[in-house]
């Protein structure tokens, strides 16, 4: 059961990684806030969260299945039992994640943390150029497409990165069992 919880936690971590914010000047910070407003970042984020809600249960199940199936210390019956536990626990985890993604405070916190990210990585002039771009038809299309692009990127991560993480975790668990 600990392995299942570890896998579910690792998969959930792919939903977003923490960032470190630094102080930026007031002009750049104001420009970053304006950029996020023009980008309709709140709507894009909500769309991305909706896509993650759909994708995460399958990602978590696939990761758990990969780890369980590759565990040579488990018999076929133990593997079936482990997957049954995953299938039993997963709906509750998915429900909790969905509630988390729908919490309006989450979006507010994310947006507040995004301002320094932009302000620390772009100058005020660069942010104004980005703001101008996102007011164009192509910029608006980019923002409309962002949730779909995020979902496709997440699926790509599931396909390419998560199996590798599963293998690393499996190796670590096997090493821990030897000790």
C-alpha positions as CSV (number, residue, x, y, z in Angstrom):
1,X,0.0,0.0,0.0
2,X,2.9,2.3,0.7
3,X,4.1,1.8,-2.9
4,X,0.7,2.7,-4.2
5,X,0.6,5.9,-2.2
6,X,4.1,6.7,-3.4
7,X,3.1,6.2,-7.0
8,X,0.0,8.3,-6.7
9,X,2.0,11.1,-5.0
10,X,4.7,11.0,-7.7
11,X,2.0,11.2,-10.4
12,X,0.3,14.0,-8.7
13,X,3.5,15.9,-8.4
14,X,3.6,16.2,-12.2
15,X,0.6,18.5,-12.0
16,X,2.9,21.3,-11.0
17,X,6.3,21.9,-9.5
18,X,7.0,24.6,-6.9
19,X,8.8,27.7,-7.9
20,X,10.9,30.2,-6.0
21,X,9.9,33.8,-6.3
22,X,12.3,36.8,-5.9
23,X,11.7,40.5,-5.7
24,X,11.2,42.4,-8.9
25,X,10.8,46.1,-9.4
26,X,7.3,47.7,-9.2
27,X,7.2,48.5,-12.9
28,X,8.0,45.0,-14.0
29,X,5.6,43.5,-11.5
30,X,2.8,45.8,-12.7
31,X,3.6,44.8,-16.3
32,X,3.5,41.1,-15.4
33,X,0.1,41.5,-13.7
34,X,-1.2,43.3,-16.9
35,X,0.2,40.5,-19.0
36,X,-1.6,37.8,-17.0
37,X,-4.8,39.8,-17.3
38,X,-4.5,40.2,-21.1
39,X,-3.6,36.5,-21.4
40,X,-6.7,35.7,-19.5
41,X,-4.5,33.5,-17.4
42,X,-7.3,32.7,-15.0
43,X,-9.4,31.2,-17.7
44,X,-6.5,29.3,-19.2
45,X,-5.5,28.0,-15.8
46,X,-9.0,26.8,-15.2
47,X,-9.0,25.1,-18.6
48,X,-5.7,23.4,-17.8
49,X,-6.9,22.3,-14.5
50,X,-10.0,20.8,-16.2
51,X,-7.8,18.9,-18.6
52,X,-5.6,17.7,-15.7
53,X,-8.7,16.5,-13.9
54,X,-9.5,14.3,-16.9
55,X,-5.9,13.0,-17.4
56,X,-4.6,12.5,-13.9
57,X,-6.6,9.4,-12.9
58,X,-5.4,7.5,-16.0
59,X,-1.8,8.8,-15.5
60,X,-1.8,7.7,-11.8
61,X,-3.3,4.3,-12.7
62,X,-0.8,3.7,-15.5
63,X,2.1,4.6,-13.3
64,X,0.9,2.3,-10.5
65,X,0.3,-0.5,-12.9
66,X,3.8,-0.1,-14.4
67,X,5.4,-0.2,-11.0
68,X,3.3,-3.2,-9.8
69,X,3.9,-5.1,-13.0
70,X,7.6,-4.5,-12.9
71,X,8.0,-5.6,-9.3
72,X,9.5,-9.1,-9.6
73,X,9.0,-9.8,-5.9
74,X,5.2,-10.0,-6.4
75,X,3.4,-13.0,-7.6
76,X,0.7,-12.7,-10.3
77,X,-1.9,-12.9,-7.5
78,X,-0.2,-10.2,-5.5
79,X,0.0,-8.0,-8.6
80,X,-3.8,-8.4,-9.1
81,X,-4.4,-7.6,-5.5
82,X,-2.2,-4.5,-5.6
83,X,-4.0,-3.3,-8.8
84,X,-7.4,-3.9,-7.0
85,X,-6.2,-1.7,-4.2
86,X,-5.2,1.0,-6.7
87,X,-8.5,0.7,-8.4
88,X,-10.2,1.0,-5.0
89,X,-8.2,4.0,-3.8
90,X,-8.0,5.9,-7.1
91,X,-11.5,7.3,-7.3
92,X,-11.1,8.9,-3.8
93,X,-7.8,10.4,-4.8
94,X,-9.2,11.6,-8.1
95,X,-12.2,13.2,-6.3
96,X,-9.9,15.0,-3.9
97,X,-7.7,16.2,-6.7
98,X,-10.8,17.4,-8.6
99,X,-11.9,19.4,-5.5
100,X,-8.4,20.8,-5.2
101,X,-8.4,21.9,-8.9
102,X,-11.8,23.6,-8.5
103,X,-10.8,25.6,-5.4
104,X,-10.8,29.3,-6.5
105,X,-8.1,30.0,-3.9
106,X,-5.7,27.7,-5.8
107,X,-6.1,29.9,-8.9
108,X,-5.6,33.1,-6.9
109,X,-2.4,31.6,-5.3
110,X,-1.1,30.4,-8.7
111,X,-1.6,33.7,-10.3
112,X,0.0,35.6,-7.4
113,X,3.0,33.3,-7.7
114,X,3.2,33.6,-11.5
115,X,3.7,37.4,-11.4
116,X,7.2,37.2,-9.9
117,X,8.1,34.4,-12.3
118,X,7.4,36.7,-15.3
119,X,8.8,39.7,-13.5
120,X,12.1,37.9,-12.7
121,X,12.5,36.4,-16.2
122,X,11.5,39.3,-18.4
123,X,12.2,43.0,-18.4
124,X,9.2,45.4,-18.2
125,X,9.7,46.2,-21.9
126,X,9.7,42.5,-22.9
127,X,6.5,42.0,-20.9
128,X,4.9,44.9,-22.7
129,X,5.8,43.3,-26.0
130,X,4.3,40.0,-24.8
131,X,1.2,41.9,-23.7
132,X,0.9,43.4,-27.2
133,X,1.3,40.0,-28.8
134,X,-1.5,38.5,-26.6
135,X,-3.9,41.2,-27.8
136,X,-3.4,40.1,-31.4
137,X,-5.6,37.4,-33.0
138,X,-2.7,34.9,-33.0
139,X,-2.0,35.7,-29.3
140,X,-5.6,35.2,-28.5
141,X,-5.6,31.9,-30.4
142,X,-2.5,30.8,-28.4
143,X,-4.3,31.4,-25.2
144,X,-7.4,29.6,-26.4
145,X,-5.2,26.6,-27.4
146,X,-3.2,26.5,-24.1
147,X,-5.4,24.0,-22.2
148,X,-5.3,21.6,-25.2
149,X,-1.6,22.1,-25.6
150,X,-1.2,21.4,-21.8
151,X,-3.3,18.3,-22.0
152,X,-1.3,17.0,-24.9
153,X,2.0,17.8,-23.1
154,X,0.7,16.0,-20.1
155,X,-0.1,12.9,-22.2
156,X,3.4,13.1,-23.6
157,X,4.9,13.2,-20.1
158,X,2.8,10.2,-19.2
159,X,4.1,8.4,-22.3
160,X,7.8,9.3,-22.1
161,X,8.7,10.5,-18.6
162,X,6.5,8.7,-16.1
163,X,7.7,5.2,-17.2
164,X,11.2,6.3,-16.6
165,X,10.3,7.7,-13.1
166,X,8.6,4.4,-12.4
167,X,11.7,2.4,-13.3
168,X,13.8,4.7,-11.1
169,X,11.4,4.3,-8.2
170,X,11.3,0.5,-8.7
171,X,15.1,0.3,-8.6
172,X,15.1,2.4,-5.5
173,X,12.5,0.1,-3.8
174,X,14.5,-3.0,-4.8
175,X,17.6,-1.5,-3.4
176,X,15.8,-0.6,-0.2
177,X,14.5,-4.2,0.1
178,X,18.1,-5.5,-0.2
179,X,19.2,-3.5,2.8
